[in-house]
């Protein structure tokens, strides 16, 4: 199906059968991981009356999955992650479809750190059209699909970069990194706070999505974005991220 959309007096067209899935899933092995958290655990229900495992003679499969969304695959989070607010991901309304801008950047080395500061993202074009920004870090290896980032000090965002992105009107930030903050920062979480808080007040219309993966074949450009999240009363949920090329 060919769909036509209008934004700021400009028309855009997509083919809903042509898209890229940027989601890292939840698997029984070889998951991406970070922050020294346990890998996902899968357990079939068993009792004296019922076995929820077809391979063990059960009539159906009934499986419990236990995992940390922040450490296992693509996830989307709200301000509850870093602030004592009265809303959860249940109340976060992400636009069904929105224009997003994909950019690729190389973090700068700063002593033992690699940082994403304003100077590496201030070349953004078409910024007036998009409400979401996707940031792919370079180099971009397939090892991002199942890498364990614990104790690796991954690249992170500086607050000047985040204030700059906010000033451009972006509300939804998506990245292939495990976190927008430094791995070990003493619990300050200055990047998350810079994104989610305005004058100390948590913003309900902002999200961060971490652990996406953008294949090298996908070129920097404007896309139509669809973020799918389940309704769960918590600060972060596993999510599915789809982008549609504009034609």
MOFEN-V912704 format. One record per residue. N is the residue number from 0. RES is the residue in three letters. SS is DSSP state (H for helix, E for strand, C for the rest). NEAR is the number of other C-alpha atoms within 10 Angstrom. Layout:
# MOFEN-V912704
<<N;RES;SS;NEAR> <N;RES;SS;NEAR>>
This chain:
# MOFEN-V912704
<<0;UNK;C;8> <1;UNK;E;10> <2;UNK;E;11> <3;UNK;E;12> <4;UNK;E;15> <5;UNK;E;9> <6;UNK;E;11> <7;UNK;C;7> <8;UNK;C;6> <9;UNK;E;8> <10;UNK;E;10> <11;UNK;E;15> <12;UNK;E;15> <13;UNK;E;18> <14;UNK;E;14> <15;UNK;C;12> <16;UNK;C;9> <17;UNK;C;12> <18;UNK;C;16> <19;UNK;E;15> <20;UNK;E;15> <21;UNK;C;17> <22;UNK;E;22> <23;UNK;C;24> <24;UNK;C;18> <25;UNK;C;19> <26;UNK;C;15> <27;UNK;C;10> <28;UNK;C;10> <29;UNK;C;12> <30;UNK;C;20> <31;UNK;C;23> <32;UNK;E;25> <33;UNK;C;23> <34;UNK;C;16> <35;UNK;C;11> <36;UNK;C;13> <37;UNK;C;13> <38;UNK;C;20> <39;UNK;C;19> <40;UNK;E;14> <41;UNK;E;13> <42;UNK;E;12> <43;UNK;E;14> <44;UNK;C;14> <45;UNK;E;14> <46;UNK;C;7> <47;UNK;C;5> <48;UNK;C;5> <49;UNK;C;13> <50;UNK;E;18> <51;UNK;C;19> <52;UNK;C;17> <53;UNK;H;12> <54;UNK;H;10> <55;UNK;H;11> <56;UNK;C;11> <57;UNK;C;14> <58;UNK;C;12> <59;UNK;C;12> <60;UNK;C;15> <61;UNK;C;15> <62;UNK;E;13> <63;UNK;E;11> <64;UNK;E;11> <65;UNK;E;12> <66;UNK;C;14> <67;UNK;C;18> <68;UNK;C;20> <69;UNK;C;24> <70;UNK;C;25> <71;UNK;C;25> <72;UNK;C;28> <73;UNK;C;28> <74;UNK;E;28> <75;UNK;E;26> <76;UNK;E;24> <77;UNK;C;28> <78;UNK;H;28> <79;UNK;H;19> <80;UNK;H;18> <81;UNK;C;18> <82;UNK;C;16> <83;UNK;C;9> <84;UNK;C;15> <85;UNK;C;10> <86;UNK;C;16> <87;UNK;C;19> <88;UNK;C;24> <89;UNK;C;16> <90;UNK;C;14> <91;UNK;C;17> <92;UNK;C;12> <93;UNK;C;17> <94;UNK;C;14> <95;UNK;C;10> <96;UNK;C;14> <97;UNK;E;19> <98;UNK;E;22> <99;UNK;E;26> <100;UNK;E;22> <101;UNK;E;21> <102;UNK;E;18> <103;UNK;E;19> <104;UNK;E;13> <105;UNK;C;16> <106;UNK;C;20> <107;UNK;E;15> <108;UNK;E;11> <109;UNK;E;8> <110;UNK;C;7> <111;UNK;C;7> <112;UNK;E;14> <113;UNK;E;17> <114;UNK;E;22> <115;UNK;E;23> <116;UNK;C;18> <117;UNK;H;17> <118;UNK;H;11> <119;UNK;H;15> <120;UNK;C;19> <121;UNK;C;11> <122;UNK;C;9> <123;UNK;C;13> <124;UNK;C;12> <125;UNK;C;10> <126;UNK;C;18> <127;UNK;C;11> <128;UNK;C;18> <129;UNK;C;22> <130;UNK;C;19> <131;UNK;E;26> <132;UNK;E;23> <133;UNK;E;24> <134;UNK;E;22> <135;UNK;E;22> <136;UNK;E;19> <137;UNK;C;11> <138;UNK;C;11> <139;UNK;C;15> <140;UNK;C;12> <141;UNK;H;12> <142;UNK;H;9> <143;UNK;H;20> <144;UNK;H;19> <145;UNK;C;17> <146;UNK;C;14> <147;UNK;E;19> <148;UNK;C;18> <149;UNK;C;15> <150;UNK;C;11> <151;UNK;C;10> <152;UNK;C;14> <153;UNK;C;19> <154;UNK;C;22> <155;UNK;E;21> <156;UNK;E;21> <157;UNK;C;18> <158;UNK;H;20> <159;UNK;H;15> <160;UNK;H;21> <161;UNK;H;24> <162;UNK;H;15> <163;UNK;H;16> <164;UNK;H;22> <165;UNK;H;19> <166;UNK;H;10> <167;UNK;C;15> <168;UNK;C;15> <169;UNK;C;21> <170;UNK;C;21> <171;UNK;E;24> <172;UNK;E;22> <173;UNK;E;24> <174;UNK;E;21> <175;UNK;C;23> <176;UNK;C;22> <177;UNK;C;30> <178;UNK;C;23> <179;UNK;C;27> <180;UNK;C;23> <181;UNK;C;22> <182;UNK;C;20> <183;UNK;C;11> <184;UNK;C;9> <185;UNK;C;7> <186;UNK;C;10> <187;UNK;C;12> <188;UNK;C;17> <189;UNK;H;16> <190;UNK;H;21> <191;UNK;H;22> <192;UNK;H;20> <193;UNK;H;18> <194;UNK;H;25> <195;UNK;H;25> <196;UNK;E;17> <197;UNK;E;12> <198;UNK;C;6> <199;UNK;C;10> <200;UNK;E;12> <201;UNK;E;21> <202;UNK;C;16> <203;UNK;C;20> <204;UNK;C;15> <205;UNK;C;21> <206;UNK;E;24> <207;UNK;E;21> <208;UNK;E;28> <209;UNK;E;28> <210;UNK;C;26> <211;UNK;E;28> <212;UNK;C;25> <213;UNK;C;24> <214;UNK;C;14> <215;UNK;C;14> <216;UNK;C;6> <217;UNK;C;10> <218;UNK;C;12> <219;UNK;C;14> <220;UNK;E;15> <221;UNK;E;23> <222;UNK;E;24> <223;UNK;E;22> <224;UNK;E;25> <225;UNK;E;19> <226;UNK;E;19> <227;UNK;E;17> <228;UNK;E;20> <229;UNK;C;12> <230;UNK;C;12> <231;UNK;C;13> <232;UNK;C;12> <233;UNK;C;14> <234;UNK;C;20> <235;UNK;E;25> <236;UNK;E;24> <237;UNK;E;23> <238;UNK;E;22> <239;UNK;E;21> <240;UNK;E;21> <241;UNK;E;17> <242;UNK;E;22> <243;UNK;E;22> <244;UNK;E;19> <245;UNK;C;19> <246;UNK;C;11>>
